């Protein structure tokens, strides 16, 4: 259907109503017409198989939108096309505003990465742009100050340290979340004008091993493929990648391709069975760390079965013979013995080898399960070796493909955001140093690599680095041996933190805090996993006195005396300089060349469409694939096989009898500073947990749903136990996200040692020795509160936002009277209703303020708290009746009130109880549940859980 829109309240209302309907009911809205920012355009609703769902739009929903937008009658509708700030997929996002009202965001139908789809995190972005917990003003030692004073202090201290101790006593640690323009200014300041390469980023924890693997094989950090290859492949191998949760839109593209072509094969290689395994034709749950052995064995099998591309090997590569010999030397002779070493079934292993050998269109996607390893580089090269040996590179549907974990890890790699890079895909050879020196006109340019992340923080602790500037990251949570990093910062003479958030583990350790602009306020570019440069455009005024990171860095540079080189007025000027550097004396010798984007005016920069680099005379519209011409960036222009001696990780059992793996959950991101602001994202998984196999749980007397203490000599954390056969025996899985802001003791980084890859410096975050034991408590319970209460004075607490209130899971051995006194101190003037049985450690408290529910505290002897979603909904009541108060105190809904239970589908807010009822009523597939409830029809991330609920519910009924 098509509707002509205008600037009237009716037109504005219809636009936003349709946007929200499309978001809620799985349709896609395509906007076409005049330029962005105009109010006169038409839009068409497509993909209308769910259009009948419009009948479910309630009058309350309709009139709520009408009321909101009637207040904006005279405002002008504006539309901003920007890019999602989460994972490396780089999805386009459309933001609509009407005066001061921000509509729910939607996917940009014209963006090549997502074509209008968004995962639940992206769909919730408009819920995360408030000023709660924002860092709004510069502070020094906790006291507010001016930008002038804070910047002068930073520059003066840098100057003093450089004068007294040399440039290497200064360091910057940045993040894959900042924009390319921010990265460029930071790198130019440090490596060009201060003369130190001690600039590293949290991309060291993410993609550093893939960078080195690419450079060893191709002569450059080049991602050869594109997202289209995922859909064109006949065999797709996902190695160390839970794409369903970590890269949901890519996973949905793969799922759609497989649905269209059921003959397409998907292999998942991961020690765990994850949500991604739901799509797999073959799951290889191999022994942790044995990926290089697997791909070495594959190379040997291909050779033994005459499945090599001898023409490609002879004409376009070097080093094959020594590589094959090394593979044979470290691979068992028999397939059975190899399968035993890998922890796999022989038939499954042989099936994988046969599929690879017989499928010309093969894509191998690898991510953090490969990179975050003490041998991550070798694992990456073992995968690439198999592709080179079969000539499967540079062809549609045939490529090795490293997918990045962060929104701009690729952009950081481009401009030199790692300590072992100089700039623009140039390193520290004499000609490259000279070239960058002349371009920047920087006589003090660094001439050697700097300290990588672990080395950098160790140098801080030793006192070698005396000034540290941390930009947009939280290393006191994410770094290995995180408490040692905390101790290091305590010894540093000056720690500066630029961040948009005020309340993180790392900001608490800083002397100077500088408020940085956040997503929606920032203006610049990011690069996704397929080399596509996209614009992040601002549509909000910066909160408080927040400033862009590039501006902050440039201001410090000017105070250091580098005024001319850092006299930037707009990010377009920075992008232009960066683009010119990529093309400077390039002549096709370097893969990264954006010379075709240099010289853009501000208007052209603002309007820049997503483009895959390189962009130059040869490729004016960008390039989808590299190496389709069999030309590589090595001195011989041939690809390099890398001889790999496969080795399992060093034993960590001196630290404990279990091996701890770490990773992401579906709805949270990094250390939750953004996702924790969205109630619907917080509801899917409320607590940090530990996945453990039933055999280990039995041996350790761990009970499903009870608390467990995970520990080694470095530290301990408290987590909720989840017993599952998806986890291999002898191993556990722990999510990475919870910090001291959101949990009493869940920073998994405190347990991880500093083992890292010798080539890339990337830490081994997937293989840590730990012990697990029950953590007994006298009581456990929950708190719901209208206000954020901060830390709770008990052994175990976890904080999360609900829709309309704040929630806490709690437990401990403190006297219940202590918890009751603390709760009542939070609301001293409230009307309190109390039910307390000390003999059974049973207590219920309700606080009523102005006839409204203000706080609920339920404590039981065990962890079984039962239903709670209906309790959350009671915070919306404007006046509680006597009957409703009794029901609240009893902890049971009134007759006829439905509690939908734990939220499973975050996109549409569908709970477990509602889903189970639909299954009992006849929904026997995820598609049927989608037709009935809409769950699983937006980002699809919950589909594996829906299938599990179907199976579980049927088991209960049989």
N, C-alpha and C positions, 0 to 999 in steps of 0.2 A: 504494500500500500504506500502511497505517497501523500505527504501533507506539506503544503506550502506554509512556511513559518515566517513570522514577522516579529517586530519588537513589542507587540502588545503583550499584556499579561497572559492572555489565552495562548499565544504562540509560545511564549517562554514556558508556560506550564506544560503544554503538550510535549515540547521537546524533552523536558526533564522527566515527565511521566513515562514517555516511551523509552528513554534511556534506562530508567530504573526497571521497567517491565522487561526489557531485553536482557538486562543483567540478571534479574531474578528467574526468568523463564527460559534462559538458554538460547535466545534468539540473538541475532547480530544486527546492529544498526549501522548502515553505511551512510556516511555523510558525503555529499557531493555538492558542487556548486562553486560559489565564489570563494575568495581567499579567507584564510583563517582570521578570525576576529570580527568578521562582518556578521550581522544578524540576519541577513536575507540569504537563506539557502534552503534547499529541499533535502529531505532525507527519506530513505527507503528501508523498510524492514524486510530482510531476507531470511532465509532458513526458517520458514514459517511452520515447520511441522509441529511446533508447540503453540501455535497461535491460539488454539482453542483454550489454552491455559489462561487467557485474558479473563475468562469468566470467573476466575478465582480472585481477581483483584477486588479487594473489599472496598466498601464505601468509605471506611475509615482511612484506608491507604490513599484513595482518590482525593478525598477532601483534605487530608493532611498536606498533600502536595499543593492543592489549590490555595489553601490558607498561607503556606510558606511563600508562594510566588505572587500572590496578590499584593504582598508588601513590597514587591519589587517592580511594580507596574511601570515605573518610568526608567528602569535600569536597562542597560544594553547587554544583551547576551554576548559572552566572549568564549572562544574555544581555543585551547592550547594543546598542541600535540607535543608530547614529551616522551621520555623513556623511563621505564621502570628502574628503581634503584636497588633491586634485589639481585637475583642470580645472573650468571653470564649469558643467559638466553638473549637479553636485551630487547624485551617486548616493548612495542609502542603503546603509549597510554594517551587517551583523549580526556581532557579535563574541561568541564563546562562550568562556567560561573555566571551568576546573575546578580550583579551588584556584589554584596558581601556573602552571598549564598553559594556554597560550593556543592555541586551535584555529585552523586556517586560517579566515580571514574568508570571508564569503559575502555576496551581494547581498541587500538587504532587499526581499523580495517585495512588501511593502506600500508601498514608497516610489514616488511617482508618476513620479519621474525615470527610474528604471531597472527597476522591477518585477522585481527579483531579479538582473538581469545586472550584471556588473562587467567592466571591461577588465582586461588583465593587470597594469597598475599597481595598480588597486584590489584585485585578487585577491592581490597580494603584500604588502599593507600589514602583515600580521602578521610579515613578514620584516624590517621596517624599524624596529622599536620597541626595539632593543637600546640599550645605553649606549655603544657604540663611537663615539668622536669627539664624544660629548656634552659640552657645557659644563655642568659640575656645580656650580661654586661661583663666587661673585663674585670678580673679580680686579681689581687696580689695578696698572698697569704690569707685568703678568705675575705678580704675587704674589697669592696667595689672601688674601682678607679676609672680613669678616663682611658680612651684608646691611646692618646698621646703618651701618657705616663707608662702604660704597660708596654707599648712598642719601644719606647726609649729604653726601658729597663731590659727588655729582651736583646735589643741591639747592643747596648752597653756591655752586657754580660758576655755576649758572643765575642765582641771585640776584645774584651779583657782576657778571655780564655784563649783566643787565637794568639794574642800577643804573648801571653805567658807560657802557653803549652803547645802552640802550633795548631794548625787547622784540624788535625785528626782528633783533637780533644773535643770537637763539636760533632753532633750527630742529629739526624732527623729519622724518625720512624713513622712512616705514613701508611696509607690504606688503599685497598682496591675499591673503596667507595668514593674517593674524591674524583673530580673530573680531570680529563686529560690536560686541560689548561692549568689546573692547580698543580698537577704532577710536574708539568713542564717547568713552571716557575721554580718549584722547589729544587728540581734537579739542576737547573741552570745556576741557581744561587749556590748550591753546595759544590757541585763538581766544576762549575765554570769560574766562579768568583771567590768563594771561600777556599777552594782548592782541595776539598776532601771528598772522598767517595763514600763516606759513612752515611749514606742515605739508603735505607732499606725499607721494605714495606711488609704488611701482613700477607702480600702475595707470595712471600717466601714460604708461608705456611700452606699455600694453595697450589701454585702452578710452577714453582721454580724448577722442579724436576723435568716437567714437560719442556720447558725452555731449553734446558741443556740437551735433552734427548733430540729435540728438533735440530739444534745447532750441530750436534755431532753427526746426524744423518744427512741433513740438507745443507749445512753450511750457514743456516740462518734460522731464526725463530719463526718459522713459517707454518701456519696452519693450512694444510693443502686443500681441505675440502670445504663444503658448505652444507647448510641444513637440508637442501634439496637431496643431497646424497643419502640422508637417513631414510627418505621416502622412496628413493630409487633402488636401494640395495635389495638384493634377494636373500642375503644373509647379513643380519645385523648382530654384532657382538657387543655387549655392554659389559665392560670390565671395570670392576671397582666403582660402579656408578649406580646409585639408587635414584635413577632419573625421575621416577614417579613422584618422589618427594623433593629431590634437589633441583630438578629442571622440569617442572610439570608440563610446560607447554611443549617442549621437545618430546616428552613422553607421549603427549596427546597426538602430536603429529605422527609419531611412530605407530601408535595404536590405530589411528585412522588409516594409515598406509597398510597395516596388516589386515585390517577389516576389509579393505578394498581388494587386497591380494592375499588371501589366506595361505597361499603357497609360500609366502615370504617366511623365512625362518628367523627366530630371535633366540639368541643364546645369552644367558645371564651368568657371568662369572663373578661370584661373590661368596665369601664364607657364610654369610647369612642369607636366609630367604627373606626378601623384602617385598614391599609393595610392587616393585618392578618385576619381581619373579612371576607375578600374575600373568604377564604377557609372554612368558618364556615358553618356547617349545622344548628347551633343554636348559636345566639349571646345573651349573658346576659349582658345588659348594666346596671349593678347594681349601686346603690348609692355608691359614693366613701367611702371607709373604711368599707364597710359592708361585706367583704369576710368571716370573722369568723362567722357571723350570718348565712350566706349562708351554710357553711359547717357544722355548728352545726345543722341547720335545716335538712340537708342531713342525718346526723347521726341519728337524731330522726326518720326521715322517713324510713330509712333502718331498724331500730329496729321495728317500727310499722308494717312494711310490710314483716317481717321475711326474710330479705335479708342479715343477718349477717353470718359470718363464726364462728360459736360457738366453733368448735374444735380449731381453731387458738386462739381465745380469751381466752379459758380456759387453753390451754396447753403452749402458747408461749407469753402471755402478762399479764400485771398487771394494775389495776386501771380502768377497763372498767366501772364498776357500777357507781363510782363517776363521771366519765367523762360523761356518758350518762345522769345522773341526772342533772349535771351542764348545759348540752346542753338543756335539757327539761326546766330547770328553766329560761333560757334566750332566749327561742324561743317561739313565739306566738303559740297558740294551733291550730289555723286554718291556712290552706294553703293560703287562701285569705289574711288574715292579715299579714302573713309572707311575701307574695309577695309585699304587700303595703309597708311594712317597708324596703324591699330591693329595691323598685322602679321598680319591674319587673311585667310582665304579669303572671297571675296565671298559664295559660296553659304552658307557656315556662318553668316556674319553675318546674311544675310537670313532663314535658317531660324530663328535665335534671335529676331529681331524678329517673325516670323510666329507663332511659338509663344507669345510673350508677349502679342501682340495678341489671339490667339484663345482664351486660357486664363484664365477668370475666377478660378479658384483657383490663384493664383501666390504662392509664398513666396520671397523673396530673402534668403538667409542671408549675412551678411557678417561678417568677422572681421579677423585681424591684417593680412592682405594689403591691406585697405582702410585700417585705422586707422593702421598704422605707416608714415606717409607725410607728406611736407611739404604735401600737400593732402588729408589724410585726411578732414577735415570736409566739404570740397566733394564728395569722392567719396561719402561717406555720404548727403549731401543729394541728390546726383544719383540715387542709388538710390531714396531716399524720394520724390523728385519723380515718378518713373515710377509708383510705387504710388498716390500721391495723384491723379495724372492719370487713372488708371483706376479710382479708388474702391476699390482693393484694400487696405483697412486696416480692422481691427476686425471682420473676417469670418472664419469658420472656413476654414482653408486659404488665406488671402489676407492677407499682411502682410509688411512689411520686418522683418527679425529680426537684430539684432546679438547674436552669441553671445560671451560673455565668456571670457577665457583663464584666469582664476585662480579659485580656489574661493570667494573672497569679495570680488572686485572690485565686485560689485553692492552688497554690504553696506557697503563703504567709501564708495561713491557715495551711499548713503542717509544716512549720518551726517555727511557733510562731509569725507571723507577726501582730497579734492583741495584744493589751495591756493586755487582760485577758487570754492569752495563754502563756505557758512557751516555749516549743519547741517540735516538732515531735509529735503533738497531745497529749502532756502532759500538765497538768495544774499545780496548785500550792499546791496540797496536799503534806504533808510532805514526803511521799515516793518518789513522782515524783521529788520534789525539790532535794532530796538527790541523786536520780539516775542521774539527769542532772549534778549536782555538781561534782559527781565522774567522769562522762564521760568527761566533759569539763576540769576537774581539776581546777575548778573555785571556790575558797573559798568565793567569794563575790556574789554568785548567788542570784538573786531577789527571794523573798519568798512570794510575794503577787501581785495581779494584779495592773496594772498601770492605768493611766488616758486615757479614751477613747477620741475620736477626739474632740468632743464639750467641754468636761471637760479640755482637754489638752490646747486648745486655750484660754479658760477662765482663766486657771492658768497662761498662758503667760501674759494675760492682767493684772491680779492681781499682777504680779511680782514674783509669786512663781517659775515659770520656767524662768531662766535667759539666757539659751543657747538653741536654737532650730535649728535643722538641718532638712531641708525639702528636700526630695529626689524624683525627677521625678514626681511631682504633682503640682497642681495650686490651692491651697485652697482659694485664694482670689477671685476665681470664683465659685468653686464647693461647698464650705462650706455654711451652713445656716448662715444668718446674716453676709454676706461676708464683709461688711464694718466694722463690729465690729472686725472681724478677722484682717482686715487691721490695725485697731487701735491697736490691740494687738501686732502685729509685730513691730509697731512703738515704743512700750515701751520695747521691748526685748533688753537686753544688746548686744547679738550677734545673728544674724540670718544668717545661712549658707544655701545656696541653691545649690544642685547638680542637674544639668539639662543639656539636650542637646541643649535647645533653650535659646537664650539670651533675647528675647523680650516677656516676659509674665507679667501678673499682679504681680505675686509673685516674680520673679527675680528683679523687680523694687523696692521691699521692702527689699531686702537682703543687708547685709554688705559684705558678702563674696560669690562669685560665683565660683563654681567648674565645669569645663566642663566635662560632662559625655558622654560616648559612646552611640550611638543610634542603632536602629535596622539596621542590616547589618554589624555593627561593633562589636556587642556584641556576646559573646560565653557562652552558658549555657543551662539551661533547663526551661521549663514552664509546667504547668499542666492544662489541660482543664476541662470542666464541667463533663466529664465522668471519671475523675481520670487518664487520659492518659498523661503520661510524654513524652514530645517531646523536641527535641533539637532545640534551636536557634543557628545557626552557623554563624560565621562571614564570610563575603566575600569582605568587604571593609576595607581599612585602616582607623583608627579613624581620624575624621576631626580635624585639628589643633593639639592641645595638649590634646584632650579628652582622658579620661581613663575609664575603666570599673568601675562600682559602687563598686564591691567587692574590687578592688584594692585600691580605695580611702579610703574606710572604714578600710581596713587592714593597710594601711599606718598610719592612725591616731591612730589605736590601738597600733601599734608598738611604736609610739611616746609617748603613754601613759604608756609605760613600759611593754606591753603584747607581746613582740616580739615572743616568742616561740609559743604561742597559735594562732598567726595570721601570721605565716610565709608561706603564700600561694604563690605559683608560677604559678598556673594554676587552672581554675575553676574545672577541673577534681578532684583535691585534695579536694576541698570544697564539691563537690558532694559525694565523697567517705566518707568523715567524716559524712556528713548528713545521708547517707545511713546506716552507721554503728550505728549511734545514734538511728535510727528508729528500728533497730533490737536489740539494747542493752537491755538485761534483758526483752525481750518482751514475748517470749514463748506463742504467740498467744493471749495475753491479750489486745493488742492494734491493732486497724484496720490497721494503717499505718505501714508497714514493707517493707523496700526496701533492706533488707539484701542480697537478691539475686543479687543486683546490686553493692554491695560493692566490693572493690578490683579491679575495672576496671582499665586497663592501659589507658594512654592518647589516644592511637589508638582505644581501645575498647569504650571509652567514646565518641570519635569523631564519631564513627560508630553506636552508640546506636540507635536502632529502637524505634518508638513510642510504649509505653508499659503501660497498665493499672495496677496501683498498687492495691493490694500488690504484690510484687515479692519476694518470699522466697522459702524455701524448699517445702512447701505445694503447692504453686502456682508459679512454676519457670517461667512460661510464662505469668504471670499476671492473674487477675481475672476479669471477665466481670461484675458479679453481686454479691452483698453482700446479706446476710440473706436468701439465698436459703436453708441454713441448719437450719433456724429458731433460730440461735444463735446470740444474741445481746451482746453489750459490757457493759451492766449494771451489777451490783453485782449479780443479780439473773439470768443473761443471758436471760432475757425476755424483750420484748419491753414494753415501758411504755406509756399507754394512759395518756394524760394531760388534766385535767379538764379545760375547757375554758368558761369563762363568756363573751359572745360576747357583745361588746360595740362599738358604733360609735365613731369616733374621736371627741374630744372636739370642741365645736363651735369656729370657727375662725372669726365669723362675726363682732367681735369687731374691726378687722383689715380691713373689707370691706365686701360688699354684695355678692361678687363672690368668688368661691373656685378655686384656681389656681392649676392645675396639671402640672408636668414637665416631660420631657423625651427626647429621641433622635430623630433626623431626619435620613433619610436613608443613606446619603452619607458622613456625618460628624461623628467625633469621639471625645468624651470628649471636651477639650477646643481647638480643631482644630489645635494644633501646628504641626501635621503631615498632616492631610487631607487638610488643607488650602493651602498646597504646590501644590496640584494637581488641574489643571484647570478644568478637567472634573468633579471632585467631588464638586467643588464650584458652578457649573452651575445648578445643579438640584434645589436647594433652595438657592436663592441668599441672602435672608434677614431673620433676626429673625422675627417671626410672632406670632400672638395670634389667636387661633381658638376660635370662639365664636358662640353661637347659635343665629339664626335669631331673636328670641323673645328678647333676651338680647341686641342684637345690636340695635334693634328698640327702646327699652326702653332707651338706653344710647345714642341714635343718632349717632351710629358708622356706618361708610360707608365702604363697602367692598373695600379693596385696599388702604384705607386711613390710616393715622397714628393714633395710639392710645397710650395714656399714661396709664400704669398700675402701681398702686402705693398703698402703705400703709404707716404707720408711720415710717417704717424702710428705705424706699427709693422709687425710681421710675425708670421705664425703658420705652423706646420708641420702639414700634413694629408696623409692618404692620398688618392690620386687615384682617382676613380671616373668612368670615361668612359661617358657615357650619352646617348642621343638623347632622353631625357625632358627634357633641359635645352636651352633655346634657345641657339643660337650667339651668342657675344658676352657671355654671362651665366654666372655660376656660382652654386651654392648651397652654403652652409656652415651646419652646425648650431650652435646657440647654447649648448650645455650644458656643455662641458668647461672646467674651471677650472684654476688652478695646483695644486690638490690632486690632480687626476686626469690632468694632461697637462703636458708641459714647455713647450708654446707653442701653445695653442689658444683663447685668449680672443679671440673674434671682435670683441668690443666695442672692442678697441684700434684697430681699423681704421676704425671708423665715425665720420663727422664729426657736428657738432652741428646740422645742418639739421633744422628741425622745423616743424610746422604753425603758421601765425601765429595761429590762433584757439585751438587746443587745447594747443599746446606739446608735442605728441607727436612724438618723434623719427622721422626717416626711417630705419628699420632695414632696409628692403628694397632700398635703392638706393645702393650705395657703390662708388666707383671703386677698382679694385685692379689689380695686376699678378700674374701667376702664372708661375712658372719651376720647373724641376726642382730638387730638393734632393738632390744626389748624396751618397751615403754609402759608406764603405768596407765596411760590413757592416750587416746587420739581423738581428734575432732576437727571442727571447721569453724571459721568465722566468716560471716558476711557483714559488710559494713558500708554505710553510705559514704564514708570518707576513708582515704588511705591512712592506715594506722602505722606504717613503717614496720620495723622489725618487731617481732613478737618475742617476749621473754620466755622462750622454751627451747628445748633441744632441737626440735624439728619444726620448721615452718616454710611454707612456699606461698608466694603471693602471685595473684593473677587477677586480671580485670574481668568482671562479668558485665552483662548488659544491664546497667542500672545500678551496679554496686561493685564493691571490691571484695575479693574472696581470698581466704587463707586456708590452707590445709595445715594442721598443727598436730604435734604430739610431743610427749616428754615424760619426765619423772618428777617434775616440780609439783609441789602441793597445789591442789586445785584452787585453794583459797588465794594463792598468789596470782593465778591467772584471772580469777574472778575480780580481785582487787584491781589488777591492771586494766581489765576491760571497763570496769565502772569508773575508773579515773579518766578514761577517754571521753566519757559523756556524763559528767557529774550531775547535771541537771535533768537527766532523762528519767522517765518513768520506767522502772525495771520490773520485769516479771521473771521469777526464778523458780526452777525446779531442780533440786539437788539431793542426791543420794550418795553420801560419802562412802558407804559400804561397797557400792558397785562402781565407784568412780564415774558416776553418771551425773552430768550437770547440763542444764539448759538455761540460758539467759536471753531475754529479749529486752531491747531498749526501745522505748517509744518516745518520740519527740514530735510535738505538734500533731498528734494523732497518726503519725506515720512511723513505719518501721525504720529504725536507725541502725540497729546492730543485732545480729544473731550470733550466739556462741553455743555450739553443741559439742559436748565432750562425752565419750563413751569409753568403756574399758578396753575395747578392741577397736580395730580400724573401720568396722562396718558402720558407716554413717548413713548409708541408704540414700533415699531420694533428696534432691536439693534444687533441681531446676525450678520447681514451683515456688520454692522459698525465694529464689532470686527474683522471680516475677512479682512477688509481694512488695518489693521496694517501689513498684510503680503505683501502688495503691495510695490514694490521697487521704483516706480515712478508714482505719481498721475498725471493724465491728467487734463486739465481744466474742461472737462465734469465731471470727477469723483469728482473733488473738489466741483463743483456746486451741485452734487447729495448729497455729504456729508453734505454740509451746509443746503440743503433743508431737510435732514433727511429722504430721500426716496431712495431706490435702483434704479439703472438704469433699464430701461425696459429689461426684460429677466433675471435679476438677482433675484435669489430666496432666501428669508430669511426663514430658517427652524424654526425660533422661539425658544422659551424656550426649553432647553434640557430636555427631559423626560427620555430617555434611556441613562444613562451615559456610560454604557459599550461600546456602539457602536456610541454614539454621535448623536442620532436621536432626532430631535426637534418636538415640538408640531404641528407646521404648516405642516410639512412633514407627520406626523401621521394622521392628520385630512384629508389631501388630499388623503391619501391612503384609509381612511374610506369612503370618498365620492366616491372613485373609485371602491368600492365593497368589501373592507376588513371589514367583519362583526364580526370578533372574534379576540381575542388576538393571537390565533394560525395562523390565516391568515396574521395578521400584522407581525408576526415573520417570516413566509415564505417569505413575500414580502420585509420587511425592516430589518429583524434580531432583531428588538427590542424585549426584553423580553426573548431571547433565551440563554442568558448566566447565570446571577445570578437570573433572574426572579423577582427581587425586584420591577420592574416597571409594572409588569402585572396588579396589581389592578388599577394603573393609566391608563393603556391602556384600560381596560374595562370601566372605568369612561369616558374616552374620546370618546369611541364608543357610549356610551349611550347619552352623551352630544351632540355629533355631529349629531346623529340621531334625537334628540329632536329639534335641530336647523333646520334640513331639513324638519321636518314633519309640 
